[in-house]
Amino acid sequence: MLSNVEISGVAAEGKSIARVDDMVVFVPFGAPGDVVDVKLDKKKRSYAEGHIVNLTKPSDLRVNPRCSHFTICGGCRWQHLPYEYQLKCKQQQVEDALTRIAKIPLPEITPILGSSQIWEYRNKMEYTFSNKKWLTFEQLESGEEFPDRDAAGFHIPGAFDKVLDIDACHLQDDFGNRLRKFIKQYGKENGLSFYDLRNNEGLLRTLMIRIASTGEIMAVMVFGKDSPTEIDALMAAVRESFPEITSLLYVVNLKLNDTISDQEINCFSGKPYIEEEMEGLRFRVGPKSFYQTNSKQAYELYKVARNFAELKGDELVYDLYTGTGTIANFVARKCRKVIGIEYVEDAIADARINSQVNGIDNTVFFAGDMKDVLTSDFIAEHGRPDVMIVDPPRAGMHTDVVNVILAAEPERIVYVSCNPATQARDLALLDEKYSVVAIQPVDMFPHTHHVENVVKLIRKQD
């Protein structure tokens, strides 16, 4: 036990940091200025990890968390920090990653673009049903019996088979809370089985809710066994009680994992998709589609990427990791042609549809592993790009992809990243031929430590 420890700052993954003698201590849910007692959970030679057992003196920075599940759910680790301070931390996170890892000349980083909406900003939420409700330490120590262990909520970090029963999540419109509670209550009243994550059995398994900026709503109910009578009755009850749902879908998933990317989607009522809108463009979003989770802030992110691309109208643009072609279609009006490449075939199908429904005829999309598709032969066949926009997953770009980009020598590269650390690693590799000239962080996920960052690179002159 460490007593009267002062929290000095914010560290990676949403944790706070303290220094005790020569040891660094990482503690979740601390605020700089807090004086706390810490119980150590792990101790190494130069650092330790622990948790707060007593808040002796709260920091002046602290604000009251809005969520009753704060510190238990694990989803919003910065709810106790003012939003302006969260933005300051994210700005510092980007600066630290780029300077410490990239070690290349950098321009001044533009102040982070904060989200205009810091609650109910998510357009997509996923909930899990379980017959093994997580009991808090307080509940366990109370000695009280809890015979009803059915839950509808979120997985507890580090406990795949335990689910925290959620009263209210404030990250999506309250419709999501009402629908989740309705399905849970219906299940209880009608004797439906909640999924057992250890034994892989039970009817009610997961629920995905998507609420588009257009007001359209998708609900995807996933069942763990094929029970047509029970499924039809529940889906009919949802349709009757929530007529605002425009896309009511369900899946029977008998696999051991929860992914539905390889499962058949059944449309119970409405359309099999919803639509997002951006500058008059309509983007179809299906149950398997990727779309940026914060619709309003996605628009700000894409505007930054388009501005960094400096399109004049005659450019050939490569959009790598194009997903459902949102960026490709967003910039298509400003250039001669866009070539989009993405690993997921269903996403590429969505990208083509999105071009079609918007009357965009200067895009072409290819599906396949980036390092296998984007080769020197591919560029020789389709043309050397003037601009490349890259938006890779958290792991960043494969070195083969970086090498092809260096060989292709586009005039400008716009690098959109959800992980400044891997982005910095890739920028160091691109430094052979490119200079970083602009950096713009964007906050997509208030109350979390996650941050997007957009970097503009231009080719060095020989």
C-alpha positions as CSV (number, residue, x, y, z in Angstrom):
1,M,0.0,0.0,0.0
2,L,1.2,3.5,-0.9
3,S,-0.2,6.3,1.2
4,N,-0.7,10.0,0.3
5,V,0.5,9.6,-3.3
6,E,0.0,12.7,-5.5
7,I,-1.2,12.1,-9.1
8,S,1.0,14.1,-11.3
9,G,-0.3,13.6,-14.8
10,V,-2.1,11.5,-17.4
11,A,-0.5,8.5,-19.0
12,A,-1.2,6.1,-21.9
13,E,-4.5,4.2,-22.2
14,G,-6.4,6.6,-20.0
15,K,-4.4,5.9,-16.9
16,S,-3.0,8.5,-14.5
17,I,0.6,8.6,-13.3
18,A,2.4,9.2,-10.0
19,R,6.0,9.1,-9.0
20,V,7.1,7.5,-5.7
21,D,10.8,7.7,-5.1
22,D,12.4,6.3,-8.3
23,M,9.3,4.3,-9.2
24,V,6.6,5.3,-11.7
25,V,3.1,4.2,-10.7
26,F,0.2,3.9,-13.2
27,V,-3.2,4.3,-11.7
28,P,-6.6,4.3,-13.5
29,F,-9.2,7.0,-12.7
30,G,-6.9,9.5,-11.1
31,A,-6.8,13.2,-11.8
32,P,-3.6,15.3,-11.7
33,G,-3.6,16.9,-8.2
34,D,-5.4,14.1,-6.5
35,V,-3.8,12.8,-3.2
36,V,-4.6,9.1,-2.9
37,D,-3.8,5.8,-1.2
38,V,-2.9,3.2,-3.8
39,K,-2.9,-0.6,-3.5
40,L,-0.3,-2.1,-5.8
41,D,-1.5,-4.8,-8.2
42,K,1.8,-5.3,-10.1
43,K,5.3,-4.2,-9.3
44,K,8.4,-4.3,-11.6
45,R,11.8,-2.8,-11.1
46,S,11.1,0.6,-12.6
47,Y,7.3,0.8,-12.5
48,A,4.2,-0.4,-10.8
49,E,0.5,-0.6,-11.4
50,G,-2.2,-0.2,-8.8
51,H,-5.7,1.1,-8.0
52,I,-7.0,3.9,-5.8
53,V,-8.5,2.6,-2.5
54,N,-8.9,6.0,-0.9
55,L,-9.2,9.5,-2.3
56,T,-7.6,11.6,0.5
57,K,-7.7,14.9,-1.3
58,P,-9.5,15.4,-4.6
59,S,-7.9,17.4,-7.3
60,D,-9.4,20.8,-8.2
61,L,-9.6,19.5,-11.7
62,R,-12.2,16.8,-10.9
63,V,-15.7,16.9,-12.1
64,N,-18.6,14.6,-11.2
65,P,-18.9,11.7,-13.7
66,R,-22.2,11.6,-15.4
67,C,-22.4,7.8,-15.6
68,S,-23.3,5.6,-12.6
69,H,-21.1,2.8,-14.0
70,F,-17.9,4.9,-14.1
71,T,-14.8,3.0,-13.0
72,I,-16.6,-0.3,-13.4
73,C,-17.6,-0.4,-17.1
74,G,-14.1,0.6,-18.3
75,G,-15.4,2.4,-21.4
76,C,-15.1,6.1,-20.5
77,R,-12.0,6.5,-18.4
78,W,-11.9,10.3,-18.4
79,Q,-15.4,11.2,-17.4
80,H,-14.0,12.7,-14.2
81,L,-11.8,15.2,-16.2
82,P,-13.2,18.4,-17.7
83,Y,-13.5,18.2,-21.5
84,E,-11.1,21.0,-22.1
85,Y,-8.5,19.2,-20.1
86,Q,-9.2,16.0,-22.0
87,L,-8.4,17.8,-25.2
88,K,-5.2,19.1,-23.7
89,C,-4.1,15.6,-22.8
90,K,-4.9,14.3,-26.3
91,Q,-3.0,17.1,-27.9
92,Q,0.0,16.2,-25.7
93,Q,-0.5,12.5,-26.6
94,V,-0.1,13.3,-30.3
95,E,2.9,15.5,-29.7
96,D,4.7,13.0,-27.5
97,A,4.1,10.1,-30.0
98,L,5.3,12.1,-33.0
99,T,8.4,13.6,-31.4
100,R,9.4,10.5,-29.3
101,I,8.9,7.9,-32.0
102,A,9.2,9.6,-35.4
103,K,12.2,11.7,-34.5
104,I,11.8,13.7,-37.7
105,P,11.4,17.5,-38.4
106,L,7.8,18.5,-37.5
107,P,5.8,21.7,-37.9
108,E,3.8,23.1,-35.0
109,I,0.8,20.9,-34.3
110,T,-2.5,22.7,-34.9
111,P,-4.8,22.8,-31.8
112,I,-7.0,19.7,-31.6
113,L,-10.5,19.9,-33.0
114,G,-12.9,19.2,-30.2
115,S,-16.3,17.5,-30.6
116,S,-19.3,19.8,-30.5
117,Q,-21.2,17.0,-28.9
118,I,-19.6,15.2,-25.9
119,W,-22.6,13.1,-24.9
120,E,-24.8,10.9,-27.0
121,Y,-22.4,11.3,-29.9
122,R,-22.0,7.6,-30.9
123,N,-24.0,6.3,-33.9
124,K,-23.3,2.7,-33.0
125,M,-23.4,0.7,-29.8
126,E,-23.2,-3.1,-29.2
127,Y,-24.6,-4.8,-26.1
128,T,-24.2,-8.4,-24.8
129,F,-26.8,-10.5,-23.1
130,S,-25.5,-12.9,-20.5
131,N,-26.8,-15.2,-17.7
132,K,-23.6,-14.3,-15.7
133,K,-24.1,-10.7,-14.5
134,W,-21.0,-9.1,-13.1
135,L,-21.3,-8.5,-9.4
136,T,-19.3,-5.5,-8.0
137,F,-17.0,-5.9,-5.0
138,E,-19.6,-4.0,-2.9
139,Q,-22.3,-6.5,-3.9
140,L,-20.1,-9.5,-3.1
141,E,-19.1,-8.1,0.2
142,S,-22.7,-7.3,1.2
143,G,-23.5,-11.0,1.7
144,E,-26.8,-10.4,-0.2
145,E,-28.0,-13.2,-2.5
146,F,-28.4,-12.3,-6.2
147,P,-30.4,-15.2,-7.8
148,D,-31.2,-13.2,-10.9
149,R,-27.9,-13.0,-12.8
150,D,-29.3,-12.1,-16.3
151,A,-27.7,-9.0,-17.8
152,A,-27.8,-6.7,-20.8
153,G,-24.7,-4.5,-21.1
154,F,-21.0,-4.6,-21.6
155,H,-18.2,-7.1,-21.1
156,I,-16.0,-6.5,-18.1
157,P,-12.4,-5.9,-19.2
158,G,-10.4,-9.0,-18.6
159,A,-13.5,-11.2,-17.9
160,F,-14.9,-12.5,-21.2
161,D,-17.8,-14.4,-19.6
162,K,-18.9,-11.6,-17.2
163,V,-21.2,-8.8,-18.4
164,L,-22.0,-5.6,-16.5
165,D,-25.7,-4.9,-16.5
166,I,-26.1,-1.4,-17.7
167,D,-28.8,1.0,-16.4
168,A,-27.9,3.8,-18.8
169,C,-25.1,4.5,-21.3
170,H,-24.8,8.2,-22.1
171,L,-22.7,7.8,-25.3
172,Q,-25.7,7.2,-27.6
173,D,-29.1,8.7,-27.8
174,D,-31.4,7.4,-25.0
175,F,-33.3,5.4,-27.6
176,G,-30.6,2.8,-27.2
177,N,-31.2,2.5,-23.5
178,R,-34.9,2.1,-24.0
179,L,-34.6,-0.6,-26.6
180,R,-32.0,-2.6,-24.7
181,K,-34.2,-2.5,-21.5
182,F,-37.3,-3.5,-23.5
183,I,-35.6,-6.6,-24.9
184,K,-34.2,-7.6,-21.5
185,Q,-37.6,-7.1,-19.8
186,Y,-39.4,-9.0,-22.6
187,G,-36.9,-11.8,-22.3
188,K,-37.5,-12.1,-18.5
189,E,-41.3,-12.0,-18.8
190,N,-41.4,-14.6,-21.6
191,G,-38.8,-17.0,-20.2
192,L,-36.2,-16.5,-22.9
193,S,-32.7,-17.8,-22.1
194,F,-29.9,-15.3,-21.8
195,Y,-26.6,-16.4,-23.4
196,D,-24.1,-18.4,-21.4
197,L,-20.7,-17.3,-22.6
198,R,-18.8,-20.2,-21.2
199,N,-21.1,-23.0,-22.4
200,N,-22.1,-21.1,-25.6
201,E,-25.8,-21.6,-25.3
202,G,-28.9,-19.5,-24.9
203,L,-31.2,-17.4,-27.1
204,L,-30.5,-13.7,-26.4
205,R,-26.9,-13.1,-27.4
206,T,-26.1,-9.5,-28.6
207,L,-27.8,-6.3,-29.8
208,M,-26.3,-3.7,-32.2
209,I,-28.0,-0.3,-32.5
210,R,-27.1,2.2,-35.1
211,I,-28.6,5.7,-35.2
212,A,-27.7,7.8,-38.3
213,S,-27.4,11.5,-38.5
214,T,-30.4,11.4,-40.8
215,G,-32.6,10.0,-38.0
216,E,-32.8,6.5,-39.4
217,I,-32.3,3.7,-36.9
218,M,-31.0,0.1,-37.3
219,A,-31.4,-2.6,-34.7
220,V,-29.7,-6.0,-35.2
221,M,-30.7,-8.7,-32.7
222,V,-28.3,-11.7,-32.6
223,F,-29.7,-15.0,-31.3
224,G,-27.6,-17.9,-30.0
225,K,-30.0,-20.6,-31.1
226,D,-32.4,-21.2,-33.9
227,S,-35.8,-20.9,-32.3
228,P,-38.2,-19.4,-35.0
229,T,-41.3,-19.1,-32.8
230,E,-39.5,-17.2,-30.0
231,I,-37.5,-15.1,-32.5
232,D,-40.5,-14.0,-34.5
233,A,-42.5,-13.1,-31.3
234,L,-39.7,-11.0,-29.9
235,M,-39.0,-9.2,-33.3
236,A,-42.7,-8.5,-33.7
237,A,-42.8,-7.0,-30.2
238,V,-39.9,-4.8,-31.0
239,R,-41.4,-3.7,-34.3
240,E,-44.7,-2.8,-32.6
241,S,-43.1,-1.0,-29.6
242,F,-40.5,0.9,-31.6
243,P,-42.0,1.9,-35.0
244,E,-39.2,4.5,-35.4
245,I,-36.8,1.6,-36.3
246,T,-36.3,1.8,-40.1
247,S,-34.1,-1.3,-40.4
248,L,-35.0,-4.2,-38.1
249,L,-32.7,-7.1,-38.6
250,Y,-31.7,-10.4,-36.9
251,V,-29.0,-13.0,-37.1
252,V,-28.9,-16.6,-35.8
253,N,-25.2,-17.0,-34.8
254,L,-24.3,-20.6,-33.6
255,K,-20.5,-19.9,-33.7
256,L,-18.3,-19.7,-30.7
257,N,-17.5,-16.0,-31.3
258,D,-19.8,-13.0,-31.6
259,T,-18.7,-11.6,-35.0
260,I,-21.5,-11.5,-37.6
261,S,-19.3,-10.6,-40.6
262,D,-19.7,-14.2,-42.0
263,Q,-23.3,-14.6,-40.9
264,E,-26.6,-14.4,-42.8
265,I,-28.5,-11.2,-42.1
266,N,-32.3,-11.5,-42.0
267,C,-34.4,-8.4,-42.6
268,F,-37.5,-8.6,-40.4
269,S,-38.9,-5.2,-41.4
270,G,-37.9,-2.0,-43.1
271,K,-34.8,-1.7,-45.2
272,P,-31.6,-3.8,-44.9
273,Y,-29.6,-0.6,-44.4
274,I,-29.7,3.0,-43.0
275,E,-28.2,6.1,-44.6
276,E,-25.8,8.7,-43.4
277,E,-25.6,12.1,-45.1
278,M,-22.7,14.4,-45.6
279,E,-22.7,17.5,-47.9
280,G,-25.7,16.1,-49.8
281,L,-24.0,12.7,-50.3
282,R,-25.9,9.7,-49.0
283,F,-23.9,6.8,-47.6
284,R,-25.6,3.4,-47.1
285,V,-24.6,1.7,-43.9
286,G,-25.4,-2.0,-43.6
287,P,-25.1,-4.2,-40.5
288,K,-21.6,-5.3,-41.5
289,S,-20.4,-1.8,-42.7
290,F,-17.8,0.3,-41.1
291,Y,-18.7,4.0,-40.6
292,Q,-17.0,6.4,-38.3
293,T,-18.7,6.1,-35.0
294,N,-19.1,9.9,-34.4
295,S,-21.1,11.1,-37.4
296,K,-20.7,14.9,-36.8
297,Q,-17.0,14.7,-36.0
298,A,-16.4,12.4,-39.0
299,Y,-17.5,15.3,-41.2
300,E,-14.9,17.5,-39.5
301,L,-12.2,14.8,-39.9
302,Y,-13.0,14.3,-43.6
303,K,-12.9,18.1,-44.3
304,V,-9.4,18.2,-42.8
305,A,-8.3,15.3,-45.0
306,R,-9.8,16.9,-48.1
307,N,-8.2,20.3,-47.3
308,F,-4.8,18.6,-46.8
309,A,-5.1,16.9,-50.1
310,E,-5.2,20.3,-51.9
311,L,-7.3,18.9,-54.8
312,K,-7.5,21.1,-57.9
313,G,-9.7,18.9,-60.1
314,D,-7.3,17.0,-62.3
315,E,-5.6,14.6,-59.7
316,L,-5.6,10.9,-59.6
317,V,-6.1,10.0,-55.9
318,Y,-5.5,6.6,-54.3
319,D,-7.6,6.1,-51.1
320,L,-5.9,3.3,-49.2
321,Y,-7.9,1.4,-46.6
322,T,-11.0,3.0,-48.1
323,G,-13.6,1.0,-46.0
324,T,-17.0,1.7,-47.5
325,G,-15.5,4.4,-49.6
326,T,-16.7,7.4,-47.5
327,I,-13.5,9.5,-48.0
328,A,-13.2,8.3,-51.6
329,N,-16.7,9.5,-52.5
330,F,-16.3,12.6,-50.3
331,V,-13.3,13.9,-52.3
332,A,-14.4,12.5,-55.7
333,R,-16.1,15.8,-56.8
334,K,-12.7,17.6,-56.4
335,C,-10.5,15.4,-58.5
336,R,-10.3,13.5,-61.8
337,K,-10.4,9.9,-60.4
338,V,-10.3,8.0,-57.1
339,I,-9.0,4.5,-56.7
340,G,-10.0,2.9,-53.4
341,I,-8.5,-0.3,-52.0
342,E,-9.8,-2.2,-49.0
343,Y,-9.4,-5.7,-47.5
344,V,-13.1,-6.4,-46.7
345,E,-15.1,-7.3,-49.8
346,D,-18.4,-6.4,-48.2
347,A,-17.1,-2.9,-47.5
348,I,-16.0,-2.6,-51.2
349,A,-19.5,-3.6,-52.3
350,D,-20.9,-0.8,-50.1
351,A,-18.3,1.6,-51.5
352,R,-19.5,0.9,-55.1
353,I,-23.1,1.2,-54.1
354,N,-22.4,4.6,-52.4
355,S,-20.8,5.9,-55.6
356,Q,-23.8,4.6,-57.6
357,V,-26.5,6.1,-55.4
358,N,-24.7,9.5,-55.4
359,G,-24.2,9.5,-59.2
360,I,-20.4,9.4,-58.8
361,D,-18.7,7.8,-61.8
362,N,-15.0,8.6,-61.2
363,T,-14.3,6.1,-58.5
364,V,-13.1,2.5,-58.8
365,F,-12.7,0.1,-55.9
366,F,-10.5,-3.0,-55.4
367,A,-10.8,-5.6,-52.6
368,G,-7.8,-7.5,-51.2
369,D,-4.9,-7.4,-48.7
370,M,-3.3,-4.0,-49.1
371,K,0.2,-5.3,-49.5
372,D,-0.9,-7.8,-52.1
373,V,-3.1,-5.4,-54.1
374,L,-1.0,-2.2,-54.0
375,T,2.1,-3.3,-55.9
376,S,4.3,-1.7,-58.5
377,D,2.5,-3.6,-61.2
378,F,-0.9,-2.3,-59.9
379,I,0.4,1.3,-60.1
380,A,1.9,0.7,-63.6
381,E,-1.5,-0.4,-64.8
382,H,-3.7,2.2,-63.1
383,G,-1.5,5.2,-63.0
384,R,0.9,6.9,-60.6
385,P,-1.2,8.8,-58.0
386,D,-0.9,12.5,-57.5
387,V,-2.3,12.2,-54.0
388,M,-2.5,9.3,-51.6
389,I,-5.0,9.3,-48.7
390,V,-4.2,6.5,-46.2
391,D,-6.4,5.6,-43.2
392,P,-5.0,2.3,-41.9
393,P,-6.1,0.3,-38.9
394,R,-4.5,0.8,-35.5
395,A,-1.5,-1.4,-36.4
396,G,-0.5,1.1,-39.1
397,M,0.8,0.3,-42.5
398,H,2.8,-2.8,-43.5
399,T,6.3,-2.0,-44.6
400,D,5.6,-3.4,-48.0
401,V,2.9,-0.8,-48.4
402,V,5.2,2.0,-47.3
403,N,7.8,0.9,-49.8
404,V,5.3,0.9,-52.7
405,I,4.2,4.4,-51.6
406,L,7.8,5.6,-51.6
407,A,8.3,4.0,-55.1
408,A,5.1,5.6,-56.4
409,E,6.2,9.1,-55.3
410,P,2.8,10.9,-55.1
411,E,3.1,14.6,-54.7
412,R,1.1,14.6,-51.4
413,I,0.1,12.1,-48.8
414,V,-2.6,12.6,-46.3
415,Y,-2.3,10.2,-43.4
416,V,-5.3,9.7,-41.2
417,S,-4.7,7.6,-38.1
418,C,-6.5,6.4,-35.0
419,N,-3.1,5.5,-33.4
420,P,-0.5,8.3,-33.3
421,A,2.2,5.8,-32.1
422,T,2.0,3.6,-35.3
423,Q,1.5,6.7,-37.4
424,A,4.8,8.1,-36.0
425,R,6.6,4.9,-36.9
426,D,5.3,5.1,-40.5
427,L,6.2,8.8,-40.8
428,A,9.8,7.9,-39.9
429,L,9.8,5.5,-42.8
430,L,8.3,8.0,-45.2
431,D,10.8,10.6,-44.1
432,E,13.1,9.2,-46.8
433,K,11.2,11.1,-49.4
434,Y,8.5,13.2,-47.6
435,S,8.3,16.1,-45.3
436,V,5.6,16.6,-42.7
437,V,4.1,20.0,-43.3
438,A,0.8,20.0,-41.3
439,I,-0.6,18.1,-38.3
440,Q,-4.2,18.2,-37.1
441,P,-5.5,16.1,-34.2
442,V,-9.3,15.5,-34.1
443,D,-11.2,14.3,-31.1
444,M,-13.7,11.6,-32.2
445,F,-14.3,10.0,-28.7
446,P,-14.9,12.4,-25.8
447,H,-14.3,10.9,-22.3
448,T,-11.8,8.3,-23.7
449,H,-8.1,8.5,-24.4
450,H,-8.5,7.8,-28.1
451,V,-7.6,10.4,-30.6
452,E,-7.5,10.7,-34.4
453,N,-4.6,12.6,-36.1
454,V,-4.3,13.8,-39.7
455,V,-0.9,14.5,-41.2
456,K,0.0,16.2,-44.5
457,L,3.2,15.2,-46.2
458,I,4.7,16.6,-49.4
459,R,7.4,15.0,-51.5
460,K,10.9,16.4,-51.0
461,Q,12.5,18.0,-54.0
462,D,15.5,16.3,-55.4
